[in-house]
Amino acid sequence: MAELGKEVLSAFRRHERSIGLQRLRLGCWIAMALTPPGLVIDVLYYKPKQDVSVDIIVLLFIRLICTAAILPILYLSWQRFGIRHYRLLGVLLAAAPALCMALIIGVTDGTASPYYAGLNLVLLGVGMVMQWTLVQSLSAAVMVIVMYLGAVILSPSSFQAGIFLNNIWFMLLTSIIVVIGSQVSSKLRFSDFVSRHNLDRSRHDLEATNERLGETNQRLAETNQRMRELDELKGRFFANISHELRTPLTLLLGPIEHLSQHPAIVRDERLREYVGTMQDNALRLLKLINDLLDLVRLDAGQFRLHKVRFEVATFTAGLLNAVRRFAEDRGLRVSCNNAPELSEMCGDPDKLEKVLLNLLFNSIKFTPAGGEVRLNGYRDGPWVVFEVRDTGMGISPENLAQLFQRFWQADSSSHRKYQGAGLGLALVKELVEAHGGEVMARSEVGKGTTMTVRLPLEGEGEAAKGTGRAAAPAGEKGNEATGHGTAGGDAGPAGVAVGAASRPVEGDGGRNGSGAGEEEVEGEGVEAGVEAGGSGTPAGFETRRHLAALYKRAELHASITPLRASLRPWDPGRGGNRPEILVVDDEPDMLRFLRSQLEDDYQVREAVDGDQATVMASQYLPDAVVCDMMLPEKDGLQVCRELRANHTTRSLPFLMLTARADDETKLAALGAGASDFLPKPFSTAELKLRLKNLVDAHRLQEELARQNRKLASTLEELRETEMQLVQAEKMASLGRLSAGIIHEINNPLNFARTGLHVLKRHSQHIPAELREEYDEVLQDIGDGIVRVSTIVGDLRQFSHPQGDAVAEVDVGTAVEAALRFLSADWKDGRVDVANEIPEGFVVYANRNKLVQVLLNLCQNAIDAMRDHPPAEGKARLQLRAWQEDGRRRLGVRDNGPGIPANHLAHIFEPFYTTKDVGKGMGLGLSICYRIMEEVGGRITVDTEEGQYCEFVLDFPDRFDDKEAEG
């Protein structure tokens, strides 16, 4: 601000004081007018509540006092003191209504009072009217918040913290908004004042500006002269670029054509394919250059039309012959229908041929197999109308208006299905308008497109020269219609004879189909004819004819080779031990080239779009994927992402090919997961080397993975062996321990049996009235000794098994033995045990191992029900046996918590346990699984979480086999 000078600052302060006093007085009148009527809100709010603590008279008194307090402020605004301190009066003006709201809050509901909103209104309203400065707004905000806090503190109403925090939060937000708004408003007012001040000064500078305007006009004239010179340079550039682009291509195509006819090339299929690919793509490039140069000539005003009269029927028949092979190869029908009254017309047949060929090839390109393309010609008054109709995919309405723009593509994404430069239809429009005609399109998506070309029947002179860009006729409809969204110019079958589209021409200036080409060669400054001996010599004439024929071939060259001609059937017999790769490209020539370069070292599979690539990569799992970035359906980046997201294809090497070599594209490819990136054009040696490195690394990774899997399997076997050794050692330790325990228990048992026998012999000495009770006691002692003897016998048999022989085992006795071992766990009454084993039910097994299985299953069931008792009823363990489908089955079922689904796949794995540390090693069920496999059986589980769990032991029924043998 100091840089603006004292004059500007002083003027701004005077302006602010004048406007500020006016706003102050206006604010006083508004405040006095709005404060008393607020009593209506008081009555409407508090009267229905019948709140005896609120006196409406008191509220009226408060409003009147605060209104009266504004009168002195209004009075002072006319006095010297007020004029000097108008900003202070502005803050005091806000204090009056704010005090009114604070007093009402204090005498009514305190924190619960809705009048806190009035304080926000004061800040916003007075701040907006007064347009405070930063200091004023900050002072007013602090003052209002302090008033609210004082009202809440002094209010007799109960303090409600939640409402208070809500209110104070919104007041703080309002204050911040007012302060920031005031600061912004102050800066804007100052900027506006400075702008107006500068505008005034600018008016004084207007005369000086007018003087400088003359100088500017002089410079503009010089600029125009410079533009004319640039136009001349543009023309010379056009001539130079014509020579520099077309002549080298012509010199390339000549030797290539001779090579294609060489006996060695004709006999070698691979060499013939190489030369054909070179020739096709050189012609394709020549056609693109010709189209581009035609557009440049139109812009430069150097485009010439050579109009002659010619027969329409012969002309259209030649066009149809030129496209028929290409259409039939794509499975399309082509036809031509000319009205009888249309016999001749005047125009440049060479340029009109280019127009209609572009439209025909576009229709063929975008029409699926089985469709139809028709060329119709008829007369409409002074106009000749050509219509190209197809039954293709059609064009959406939003794309119609852009169709004839240069370089425009209906699908410009990296996964578009059809390629092209976007020049063809733009050139069509320019050529038709150069003839004084118009081109339009009608289309319906899914049904087809009709391209209409309207041309004047009679030209303005048989050999008239067309200017660079003919003015469009009245009622121009170019924007109404569009053609197919990709470059129409990228079309035409390779190798069509030049005479296919030739047309006879009558008398005046008559010329054949190659004549236009000869003129074009001469007109474009190609020096080949001159170098060959001058345009008038036979050699020069032959050279010009050769160039004309070459340009014609380029015009008729097809940019789309049918994929069926490029895809080679898979030959599994050629593979051997070579690595397998997948090559993905939608360009048939590139696909053939990559295949020819790589098939000596690799088994090559081929895909032509992104969908096919992902399917084939997942199906065949090649050693590497070589993929172009620009593909139909899915681009190379999407293919790479999907392969990386798939577990089975995640590690496949992925080599990305693209014509874009910028850093952004490289980062996108690497970000999508590509293993390597190769920009076009690339060296085949580099391609092979990069691919070899990727394949070798992939194979090494696969070998490493196989070794890791083998090592993991070996470790698992070691763990299983270790588990078996631990189990065997445990059983051996149990045997040694039980041998000592059994010996120590048997001796006291023998003493007890002897003593019991002696006591029974002396029972006759017991008085008769006590003998019955005496005998019962001796019977209980005897039963206990028998039970202990049975347990000791079971322990001896369990800890000293007689080998691993499989024999008939009575399931009932095995179950009873297992339950006796666990009697301390279930006989406390918390678990009901239901032994439902049929008497005499036997299976083929090892008795001790069967008891061990039953011990594990019953112990697990009891532990589970103790830790998680059933929601309804008592814990119940059920053991049952049955015969079904030639198998014998034994079930151990409980009504405990069941097994969660996510654990079912792992319960039979060694060392897998869900118990707390120290409560199990996770070996029990895996031992059961192994024991059942040893006897030719299996163990399964049926469970429902929270309801039940049942383990079923399934044994082969060898008893039926014995009976059958008997």
LINUR-V685247 format. One record per run of one state. SS is the DSSP state (hx for helix, st for strand, lp for the rest). FROM is the first residue (numbers start at 0). TO is the last residue. If there is no record, write none. Layout:
ss | from | to
SS | FROM | TO
SS | FROM | TO
This chain:
ss | from | to
lp | 0 | 0
hx | 1 | 3
lp | 4 | 4
hx | 5 | 45
lp | 46 | 54
hx | 55 | 75
lp | 76 | 78
hx | 79 | 83
lp | 84 | 84
hx | 85 | 106
lp | 107 | 108
hx | 109 | 111
lp | 112 | 114
hx | 115 | 129
lp | 130 | 132
hx | 133 | 153
lp | 154 | 159
hx | 160 | 203
lp | 204 | 204
hx | 205 | 259
lp | 260 | 261
hx | 262 | 266
lp | 267 | 267
hx | 268 | 299
lp | 300 | 306
st | 307 | 310
hx | 311 | 328
lp | 329 | 331
st | 332 | 337
lp | 338 | 342
st | 343 | 346
lp | 347 | 347
hx | 348 | 364
lp | 365 | 370
st | 371 | 379
lp | 380 | 381
st | 382 | 389
lp | 390 | 395
hx | 396 | 399
lp | 400 | 422
hx | 423 | 433
lp | 434 | 436
st | 437 | 443
lp | 444 | 446
st | 447 | 455
lp | 456 | 496
hx | 497 | 500
lp | 501 | 503
st | 504 | 504
lp | 505 | 511
hx | 512 | 522
lp | 523 | 526
hx | 527 | 530
lp | 531 | 536
hx | 537 | 554
lp | 555 | 561
hx | 562 | 565
lp | 566 | 570
hx | 571 | 573
lp | 574 | 577
st | 578 | 583
lp | 584 | 586
hx | 587 | 597
lp | 598 | 600
st | 601 | 606
lp | 607 | 608
hx | 609 | 619
lp | 620 | 622
st | 623 | 627
lp | 628 | 634
hx | 635 | 644
lp | 645 | 651
st | 652 | 657
lp | 658 | 661
hx | 662 | 671
lp | 672 | 674
st | 675 | 678
lp | 679 | 682
hx | 683 | 764
lp | 765 | 766
hx | 767 | 798
lp | 799 | 805
st | 806 | 809
hx | 810 | 820
lp | 821 | 821
hx | 822 | 825
lp | 826 | 829
st | 830 | 835
lp | 836 | 840
st | 841 | 844
lp | 845 | 845
hx | 846 | 866
lp | 867 | 873
st | 874 | 883
lp | 884 | 885
st | 886 | 893
lp | 894 | 899
hx | 900 | 903
lp | 904 | 922
hx | 923 | 933
lp | 934 | 936
st | 937 | 943
lp | 944 | 946
st | 947 | 955
lp | 956 | 956
hx | 957 | 964
lp | 965 | 965
